[in-house]
């Protein structure tokens, strides 16, 4: 696991278990994860840091 994947796993550990990286594009990386609450596989999409700051919604 890469450092960023380890940080993601740690941040989501109470709800999701990251299983693998499915792919990466220009804006985000998509991971396959296990939803621990509902016992099903889900996709988790993580925006790249430089886009996350721009996409932040102000109240």
N, CA, C and O atoms as a CHARMM CRD file, in Angstrom:
* protein
*
  236
    1    1 UNK  N      0.84100  -1.18500   0.00000 PROA 1      0.00000
    2    1 UNK  CA     0.00000   0.00000   0.00000 PROA 1      0.00000
    3    1 UNK  C      0.88300   1.24400   0.00000 PROA 1      0.00000
    4    1 UNK  O      1.92500   1.27500   0.65500 PROA 1      0.00000
    5    2 UNK  N      0.46100   2.26300  -0.73500 PROA 2      0.00000
    6    2 UNK  CA     1.20900   3.51500  -0.74600 PROA 2      0.00000
    7    2 UNK  C      0.86800   4.32200   0.49900 PROA 2      0.00000
    8    2 UNK  O     -0.08000   4.00600   1.21800 PROA 2      0.00000
    9    3 UNK  N      1.63800   5.35000   0.74100 PROA 3      0.00000
   10    3 UNK  CA     1.40200   6.19900   1.91900 PROA 3      0.00000
   11    3 UNK  C      0.01500   6.83300   1.86000 PROA 3      0.00000
   12    3 UNK  O     -0.67800   6.88300   2.87600 PROA 3      0.00000
   13    4 UNK  N     -0.40100   7.31700   0.69200 PROA 4      0.00000
   14    4 UNK  CA    -1.71500   7.95000   0.57700 PROA 4      0.00000
   15    4 UNK  C     -2.84000   6.93700   0.78200 PROA 4      0.00000
   16    4 UNK  O     -3.87000   7.27300   1.36700 PROA 4      0.00000
   17    5 UNK  N     -2.65900   5.70900   0.31100 PROA 5      0.00000
   18    5 UNK  CA    -3.66000   4.66900   0.52100 PROA 5      0.00000
   19    5 UNK  C     -3.73300   4.29900   1.99500 PROA 5      0.00000
   20    5 UNK  O     -4.82100   4.05000   2.51500 PROA 5      0.00000
   21    6 UNK  N     -2.60600   4.26000   2.66800 PROA 6      0.00000
   22    6 UNK  CA    -2.58500   3.97000   4.09300 PROA 6      0.00000
   23    6 UNK  C     -3.29600   5.06700   4.88300 PROA 6      0.00000
   24    6 UNK  O     -4.02700   4.77500   5.82900 PROA 6      0.00000
   25    7 UNK  N     -3.08300   6.33500   4.49600 PROA 7      0.00000
   26    7 UNK  CA    -3.76300   7.44700   5.16500 PROA 7      0.00000
   27    7 UNK  C     -5.26400   7.36100   4.93700 PROA 7      0.00000
   28    7 UNK  O     -6.04200   7.60100   5.86000 PROA 7      0.00000
   29    8 UNK  N     -5.68300   7.02300   3.72200 PROA 8      0.00000
   30    8 UNK  CA    -7.10000   6.86700   3.40800 PROA 8      0.00000
   31    8 UNK  C     -7.69600   5.72900   4.22700 PROA 8      0.00000
   32    8 UNK  O     -8.77100   5.88200   4.80700 PROA 8      0.00000
   33    9 UNK  N     -7.01500   4.60200   4.28100 PROA 9      0.00000
   34    9 UNK  CA    -7.48300   3.46100   5.06500 PROA 9      0.00000
   35    9 UNK  C     -7.65800   3.83500   6.53000 PROA 9      0.00000
   36    9 UNK  O     -8.64300   3.45400   7.16300 PROA 9      0.00000
   37   10 UNK  N     -6.71300   4.57000   7.05300 PROA 10     0.00000
   38   10 UNK  CA    -6.78100   4.99600   8.44500 PROA 10     0.00000
   39   10 UNK  C     -7.95600   5.95200   8.68600 PROA 10     0.00000
   40   10 UNK  O     -8.66200   5.84500   9.68900 PROA 10     0.00000
   41   11 UNK  N     -8.15200   6.88300   7.75500 PROA 11     0.00000
   42   11 UNK  CA    -9.22400   7.87300   7.90500 PROA 11     0.00000
   43   11 UNK  C    -10.61900   7.24100   7.81900 PROA 11     0.00000
   44   11 UNK  O    -11.56300   7.72500   8.44300 PROA 11     0.00000
   45   12 UNK  N    -10.74300   6.16300   7.04700 PROA 12     0.00000
   46   12 UNK  CA   -12.05400   5.54500   6.83300 PROA 12     0.00000
   47   12 UNK  C    -12.23300   4.23100   7.59300 PROA 12     0.00000
   48   12 UNK  O    -13.22600   3.53100   7.39000 PROA 12     0.00000
   49   13 UNK  N    -11.29400   3.89400   8.45500 PROA 13     0.00000
   50   13 UNK  CA   -11.24200   2.58300   9.09500 PROA 13     0.00000
   51   13 UNK  C    -12.50100   2.20200   9.86600 PROA 13     0.00000
   52   13 UNK  O    -12.82200   1.01700   9.96400 PROA 13     0.00000
   53   14 UNK  N    -13.21600   3.17500  10.41300 PROA 14     0.00000
   54   14 UNK  CA   -14.41400   2.83900  11.18500 PROA 14     0.00000
   55   14 UNK  C    -15.59600   2.46200  10.30000 PROA 14     0.00000
   56   14 UNK  O    -16.58600   1.93000  10.80200 PROA 14     0.00000
   57   15 UNK  N    -15.52000   2.72200   9.00800 PROA 15     0.00000
   58   15 UNK  CA   -16.65800   2.45300   8.11900 PROA 15     0.00000
   59   15 UNK  C    -16.31300   1.61200   6.89300 PROA 15     0.00000
   60   15 UNK  O    -17.13900   0.82100   6.43700 PROA 15     0.00000
   61   16 UNK  N    -15.10500   1.77300   6.35400 PROA 16     0.00000
   62   16 UNK  CA   -14.72300   1.07600   5.12900 PROA 16     0.00000
   63   16 UNK  C    -13.36500   0.40900   5.26700 PROA 16     0.00000
   64   16 UNK  O    -12.48200   0.90400   5.96800 PROA 16     0.00000
   65   17 UNK  N    -13.21000  -0.71600   4.59200 PROA 17     0.00000
   66   17 UNK  CA   -11.90200  -1.35400   4.47200 PROA 17     0.00000
   67   17 UNK  C    -11.49800  -1.24500   3.00900 PROA 17     0.00000
   68   17 UNK  O    -12.16600  -1.79700   2.13400 PROA 17     0.00000
   69   18 UNK  N    -10.41900  -0.54100   2.74300 PROA 18     0.00000
   70   18 UNK  CA    -9.94300  -0.36900   1.37300 PROA 18     0.00000
   71   18 UNK  C     -9.33400  -1.69300   0.91400 PROA 18     0.00000
   72   18 UNK  O     -8.43800  -2.23200   1.56500 PROA 18     0.00000
   73   19 UNK  N     -9.83200  -2.21500  -0.22000 PROA 19     0.00000
   74   19 UNK  CA    -9.37500  -3.50400  -0.73700 PROA 19     0.00000
   75   19 UNK  C     -8.34400  -3.34400  -1.84900 PROA 19     0.00000
   76   19 UNK  O     -7.33900  -4.05300  -1.87700 PROA 19     0.00000
   77   20 UNK  N     -8.59600  -2.41200  -2.76400 PROA 20     0.00000
   78   20 UNK  CA    -7.66100  -2.22100  -3.87500 PROA 20     0.00000
   79   20 UNK  C     -7.95000  -0.91400  -4.58400 PROA 20     0.00000
   80   20 UNK  O     -8.99800  -0.30000  -4.38600 PROA 20     0.00000
   81   21 UNK  N     -7.00900  -0.49900  -5.41000 PROA 21     0.00000
   82   21 UNK  CA    -7.19000   0.68700  -6.24000 PROA 21     0.00000
   83   21 UNK  C     -7.72000   0.21600  -7.58300 PROA 21     0.00000
   84   21 UNK  O     -7.11000  -0.63200  -8.23400 PROA 21     0.00000
   85   22 UNK  N     -8.85500   0.76500  -7.99900 PROA 22     0.00000
   86   22 UNK  CA    -9.46700   0.36600  -9.26600 PROA 22     0.00000
   87   22 UNK  C     -8.91100   1.14800 -10.44400 PROA 22     0.00000
   88   22 UNK  O     -8.71200   0.59700 -11.52600 PROA 22     0.00000
   89   23 UNK  N     -8.66000   2.43500 -10.23000 PROA 23     0.00000
   90   23 UNK  CA    -8.15200   3.24400 -11.32700 PROA 23     0.00000
   91   23 UNK  C     -7.93000   4.67800 -10.91300 PROA 23     0.00000
   92   23 UNK  O     -8.30100   5.10500  -9.81900 PROA 23     0.00000
   93   24 UNK  N     -7.30300   5.41900 -11.83800 PROA 24     0.00000
   94   24 UNK  CA    -6.98900   6.81300 -11.55700 PROA 24     0.00000
   95   24 UNK  C     -7.15700   7.60500 -12.83800 PROA 24     0.00000
   96   24 UNK  O     -6.76400   7.16800 -13.92000 PROA 24     0.00000
   97   25 UNK  N     -7.74900   8.77800 -12.69200 PROA 25     0.00000
   98   25 UNK  CA    -7.93200   9.65800 -13.83400 PROA 25     0.00000
   99   25 UNK  C     -7.34400  11.02400 -13.54900 PROA 25     0.00000
  100   25 UNK  O     -6.54900  11.19300 -12.62500 PROA 25     0.00000
  101   26 UNK  N     -7.74000  11.98600 -14.34400 PROA 26     0.00000
  102   26 UNK  CA    -7.21400  13.32900 -14.19600 PROA 26     0.00000
  103   26 UNK  C     -7.69300  14.04400 -12.95000 PROA 26     0.00000
  104   26 UNK  O     -7.03800  14.96800 -12.47000 PROA 26     0.00000
  105   27 UNK  N     -8.84900  13.61600 -12.41400 PROA 27     0.00000
  106   27 UNK  CA    -9.42900  14.32700 -11.28000 PROA 27     0.00000
  107   27 UNK  C     -9.48100  13.53100  -9.97500 PROA 27     0.00000
  108   27 UNK  O     -9.54800  14.12400  -8.89900 PROA 27     0.00000
  109   28 UNK  N     -9.45300  12.21200 -10.05300 PROA 28     0.00000
  110   28 UNK  CA    -9.66300  11.41700  -8.84800 PROA 28     0.00000
  111   28 UNK  C     -9.06900  10.02600  -8.98700 PROA 28     0.00000
  112   28 UNK  O     -8.68800   9.58800 -10.07300 PROA 28     0.00000
  113   29 UNK  N     -9.00200   9.34200  -7.84200 PROA 29     0.00000
  114   29 UNK  CA    -8.62100   7.93800  -7.78000 PROA 29     0.00000
  115   29 UNK  C     -9.80100   7.17900  -7.20400 PROA 29     0.00000
  116   29 UNK  O    -10.44400   7.64800  -6.26400 PROA 29     0.00000
  117   30 UNK  N    -10.09200   6.00500  -7.76200 PROA 30     0.00000
  118   30 UNK  CA   -11.22400   5.19900  -7.31300 PROA 30     0.00000
  119   30 UNK  C    -10.69500   3.91800  -6.68300 PROA 30     0.00000
  120   30 UNK  O     -9.84800   3.22700  -7.24800 PROA 30     0.00000
  121   31 UNK  N    -11.21900   3.61900  -5.49600 PROA 31     0.00000
  122   31 UNK  CA   -10.82100   2.44000  -4.74500 PROA 31     0.00000
  123   31 UNK  C    -12.00600   1.50600  -4.56600 PROA 31     0.00000
  124   31 UNK  O    -13.14800   1.95100  -4.45300 PROA 31     0.00000
  125   32 UNK  N    -11.72800   0.20700  -4.54100 PROA 32     0.00000
  126   32 UNK  CA   -12.71600  -0.78700  -4.16000 PROA 32     0.00000
  127   32 UNK  C    -12.60500  -0.93000  -2.65100 PROA 32     0.00000
  128   32 UNK  O    -11.51100  -1.09000  -2.11000 PROA 32     0.00000
  129   33 UNK  N    -13.75000  -0.87100  -1.97600 PROA 33     0.00000
  130   33 UNK  CA   -13.75100  -0.95400  -0.51700 PROA 33     0.00000
  131   33 UNK  C    -14.90800  -1.82300  -0.04800 PROA 33     0.00000
  132   33 UNK  O    -15.87900  -2.04100  -0.77200 PROA 33     0.00000
  133   34 UNK  N    -14.78300  -2.31400   1.17500 PROA 34     0.00000
  134   34 UNK  CA   -15.85300  -3.06500   1.81500 PROA 34     0.00000
  135   34 UNK  C    -16.54600  -2.12700   2.79400 PROA 34     0.00000
  136   34 UNK  O    -15.91000  -1.57800   3.69400 PROA 34     0.00000
  137   35 UNK  N    -17.85600  -1.94500   2.61400 PROA 35     0.00000
  138   35 UNK  CA   -18.66600  -1.16500   3.55000 PROA 35     0.00000
  139   35 UNK  C    -18.91200  -2.06200   4.75300 PROA 35     0.00000
  140   35 UNK  O    -19.67400  -3.02500   4.66000 PROA 35     0.00000
  141   36 UNK  N    -18.28000  -1.76000   5.87600 PROA 36     0.00000
  142   36 UNK  CA   -18.33900  -2.62300   7.04700 PROA 36     0.00000
  143   36 UNK  C    -19.72100  -2.64200   7.69700 PROA 36     0.00000
  144   36 UNK  O    -20.10300  -3.64600   8.29900 PROA 36     0.00000
  145   37 UNK  N    -20.46000  -1.57000   7.58700 PROA 37     0.00000
  146   37 UNK  CA   -21.78900  -1.49900   8.19600 PROA 37     0.00000
  147   37 UNK  C    -22.79900  -2.33600   7.42200 PROA 37     0.00000
  148   37 UNK  O    -23.59900  -3.05900   8.01600 PROA 37     0.00000
  149   38 UNK  N    -22.76100  -2.23600   6.09700 PROA 38     0.00000
  150   38 UNK  CA   -23.76200  -2.91300   5.26500 PROA 38     0.00000
  151   38 UNK  C    -23.25200  -4.19800   4.62100 PROA 38     0.00000
  152   38 UNK  O    -23.99300  -4.86300   3.89700 PROA 38     0.00000
  153   39 UNK  N    -21.99600  -4.55100   4.87600 PROA 39     0.00000
  154   39 UNK  CA   -21.41200  -5.79800   4.37400 PROA 39     0.00000
  155   39 UNK  C    -21.53300  -5.93200   2.85600 PROA 39     0.00000
  156   39 UNK  O    -22.03200  -6.93500   2.34400 PROA 39     0.00000
  157   40 UNK  N    -21.06600  -4.89800   2.14700 PROA 40     0.00000
  158   40 UNK  CA   -21.09000  -4.93800   0.68500 PROA 40     0.00000
  159   40 UNK  C    -19.89300  -4.18500   0.13500 PROA 40     0.00000
  160   40 UNK  O    -19.28700  -3.36000   0.81900 PROA 40     0.00000
  161   41 UNK  N    -19.56100  -4.48700  -1.12400 PROA 41     0.00000
  162   41 UNK  CA   -18.46300  -3.78800  -1.76100 PROA 41     0.00000
  163   41 UNK  C    -18.97100  -2.50100  -2.39600 PROA 41     0.00000
  164   41 UNK  O    -20.05900  -2.46000  -2.97000 PROA 41     0.00000
  165   42 UNK  N    -18.16700  -1.45600  -2.28200 PROA 42     0.00000
  166   42 UNK  CA   -18.50800  -0.14100  -2.82500 PROA 42     0.00000
  167   42 UNK  C    -17.27800   0.46800  -3.49100 PROA 42     0.00000
  168   42 UNK  O    -16.15200   0.01900  -3.27900 PROA 42     0.00000
  169   43 UNK  N    -17.51400   1.48200  -4.28900 PROA 43     0.00000
  170   43 UNK  CA   -16.42200   2.26700  -4.86500 PROA 43     0.00000
  171   43 UNK  C    -16.30200   3.55700  -4.06800 PROA 43     0.00000
  172   43 UNK  O    -17.30200   4.21400  -3.77900 PROA 43     0.00000
  173   44 UNK  N    -15.08100   3.91100  -3.71800 PROA 44     0.00000
  174   44 UNK  CA   -14.80500   5.16000  -3.00700 PROA 44     0.00000
  175   44 UNK  C    -13.96400   6.01900  -3.94000 PROA 44     0.00000
  176   44 UNK  O    -12.87200   5.62500  -4.35100 PROA 44     0.00000
  177   45 UNK  N    -14.48700   7.20300  -4.27000 PROA 45     0.00000
  178   45 UNK  CA   -13.79700   8.10400  -5.19000 PROA 45     0.00000
  179   45 UNK  C    -13.17700   9.23600  -4.37700 PROA 45     0.00000
  180   45 UNK  O    -13.86000   9.90800  -3.60400 PROA 45     0.00000
  181   46 UNK  N    -11.87600   9.43600  -4.56300 PROA 46     0.00000
  182   46 UNK  CA   -11.14200  10.44300  -3.80000 PROA 46     0.00000
  183   46 UNK  C    -10.57500  11.47200  -4.77200 PROA 46     0.00000
  184   46 UNK  O     -9.76300  11.14700  -5.63700 PROA 46     0.00000
  185   47 UNK  N    -11.01800  12.71900  -4.61400 PROA 47     0.00000
  186   47 UNK  CA   -10.50100  13.78900  -5.46400 PROA 47     0.00000
  187   47 UNK  C     -9.02500  14.03500  -5.18700 PROA 47     0.00000
  188   47 UNK  O     -8.55500  13.87100  -4.06200 PROA 47     0.00000
  189   48 UNK  N     -8.31100  14.42500  -6.21400 PROA 48     0.00000
  190   48 UNK  CA    -6.90900  14.79400  -6.02700 PROA 48     0.00000
  191   48 UNK  C     -6.85500  16.05300  -5.16000 PROA 48     0.00000
  192   48 UNK  O     -7.72900  16.91200  -5.26900 PROA 48     0.00000
  193   49 UNK  N     -5.84100  16.17000  -4.30400 PROA 49     0.00000
  194   49 UNK  CA    -5.76900  17.28700  -3.35300 PROA 49     0.00000
  195   49 UNK  C     -5.89300  18.66700  -3.99500 PROA 49     0.00000
  196   49 UNK  O     -6.54800  19.55000  -3.44100 PROA 49     0.00000
  197   50 UNK  N     -5.27100  18.85900  -5.15300 PROA 50     0.00000
  198   50 UNK  CA    -5.32400  20.17800  -5.78300 PROA 50     0.00000
  199   50 UNK  C     -6.73300  20.52100  -6.27300 PROA 50     0.00000
  200   50 UNK  O     -7.07000  21.70000  -6.38300 PROA 50     0.00000
  201   51 UNK  N     -7.54400  19.53600  -6.56400 PROA 51     0.00000
  202   51 UNK  CA    -8.92900  19.77700  -6.98400 PROA 51     0.00000
  203   51 UNK  C     -9.88600  19.86900  -5.79900 PROA 51     0.00000
  204   51 UNK  O    -10.88800  20.58200  -5.85800 PROA 51     0.00000
  205   52 UNK  N     -9.58000  19.15400  -4.74000 PROA 52     0.00000
  206   52 UNK  CA   -10.44200  19.16800  -3.57100 PROA 52     0.00000
  207   52 UNK  C    -10.55500  20.56900  -2.99200 PROA 52     0.00000
  208   52 UNK  O    -11.63500  20.96900  -2.55600 PROA 52     0.00000
  209   53 UNK  N     -9.46100  21.32400  -2.98000 PROA 53     0.00000
  210   53 UNK  CA    -9.48000  22.68900  -2.45300 PROA 53     0.00000
  211   53 UNK  C    -10.35200  23.59600  -3.30900 PROA 53     0.00000
  212   53 UNK  O    -11.05800  24.45500  -2.78100 PROA 53     0.00000
  213   54 UNK  N    -10.30900  23.41300  -4.61700 PROA 54     0.00000
  214   54 UNK  CA   -11.09200  24.24400  -5.53700 PROA 54     0.00000
  215   54 UNK  C    -12.56000  23.84600  -5.47500 PROA 54     0.00000
  216   54 UNK  O    -13.42900  24.71000  -5.59900 PROA 54     0.00000
  217   55 UNK  N    -12.86000  22.57400  -5.28800 PROA 55     0.00000
  218   55 UNK  CA   -14.22800  22.07600  -5.29300 PROA 55     0.00000
  219   55 UNK  C    -14.95100  22.27500  -3.96700 PROA 55     0.00000
  220   55 UNK  O    -16.15300  22.02300  -3.88400 PROA 55     0.00000
  221   56 UNK  N    -14.25500  22.71700  -2.93500 PROA 56     0.00000
  222   56 UNK  CA   -14.87500  22.90400  -1.62400 PROA 56     0.00000
  223   56 UNK  C    -16.02300  23.89800  -1.72000 PROA 56     0.00000
  224   56 UNK  O    -15.89600  24.97000  -2.31300 PROA 56     0.00000
  225   57 UNK  N    -17.14300  23.51400  -1.12300 PROA 57     0.00000
  226   57 UNK  CA   -18.34400  24.33700  -1.16600 PROA 57     0.00000
  227   57 UNK  C    -18.36300  25.25900   0.05600 PROA 57     0.00000
  228   57 UNK  O    -18.16100  24.81200   1.18500 PROA 57     0.00000
  229   58 UNK  N    -18.60300  26.51500  -0.17600 PROA 58     0.00000
  230   58 UNK  CA   -18.69600  27.46400   0.92800 PROA 58     0.00000
  231   58 UNK  C    -20.15800  27.57500   1.35900 PROA 58     0.00000
  232   58 UNK  O    -21.06000  27.55000   0.52100 PROA 58     0.00000
  233   59 UNK  N    -20.38900  27.69900   2.66900 PROA 59     0.00000
  234   59 UNK  CA   -21.77600  27.82100   3.17300 PROA 59     0.00000
  235   59 UNK  C    -22.42800  29.12400   2.78400 PROA 59     0.00000
  236   59 UNK  O    -23.58400  29.36500   3.13400 PROA 59     0.00000
